[in-house]
């Protein structure tokens, strides 16, 4: 997502969370649309830009590998300061959260 209004729309929608991440999600209402991803990793929680960029890369890669990209959702991932340095743990947590979102959206 590129614009502030897109983030506002999604941040007012449903969410799912664990101790490291909070994922907001909503349907995007464009025809033949793919899922879009926004990532919030604040400077307050991660003071070094290197850390923020690494976290964003890990989240984008997990999003790319997961099949949620075909379901037409807008997602905003809010990274909390408890985010782990272990990329395998993060990838697993993201996969679990993405699966929960898919299950909830499939039931609607």
N, C-alpha and C positions, 0 to 999 in steps of 0.2 A: 504494500500500500504506500502511496506517495503523499496523500493529502491529509490535512488535519481533520477534515470532515469525515473521511473514511474511518479514522481512528475513533472519533467521537461516536459514530454509529455503532461500532463494534464494542466499545467499552461500556455502552449502555445495555448490552445484550447479555446472554447467559455466560456463565463462566464455570470453570472447573480448576481445582488447585491441589497442589501438594505443598510440602514445606519449602521447596526450591523454586517452583514456578506457579504462575497463575495464567491460565489460557482463557481468553474471552473469545467467543465465537458467535457468528450469525450467518445466515444465508446471504449470499450476494445475489442480487436480482437481475443480473445481466444474462442474456441468452448465450448459451454455449460457453459459459465462463469456467475458468479454472479457479482453484482455490488461491487466495492471496494471503500473504503472511506479512505481519508487522511485528517488530521486536522492540521492546523497551528494556534497555539495560542502562540504568541511570548512573550519572557521574557520582552521585551521592553514595551509592552502594559499591561501585567499582571505580576507583579514582584514576586508574591508569587506562588510557585508550587501548593499549595492547590487550588488556584483559577484556574490555567491552567488545572489541572486535573478535577476539577468539570465541567468546560466548556466542556472538551472533553467527559466526561461521559454523559452530557446532549445531546450533538450532536450525539453521538453514539446511544443513546436510541431513539432519534427522527428518526434517520436513520433506526434503527431496526423496529420501529413501522410503518414506511411508506412503501408502496408497491414498492418503487423505487428499492428495493434490487433485484427484479426479472428481471430487464430490461437490465442488462449487461453494466452498465456504470462505468467509473472511475470518482470519485468525489473528489475534494479537497476543503475543507471548510476553508477559511481564516477568522479568527475572528478579528474584529476591536475592538478598545478600547472602543467603545460605547456600548458594549455588556451589556444587561440588567441583573439584578440580579433576576428578576422574571422568574421562569422556565416555567410558563404557557404561557407567552408572547413569550419567546424564542421558545418553542415547536410549537406554532402557526405560527410564522415567518418562521421557518424551514419547516413546512408542506406546507406553501404557496409557498416557493421557490422550494421545491422538486416537487410540482404539476406543477409549471411553466416549470421546466426542462423536466418533463415527456411530457407535451404538446408540447414543442418545438421539442423533439426527436421523438415524434409520427408523427409530420408533415413532417419530413425529409424522 
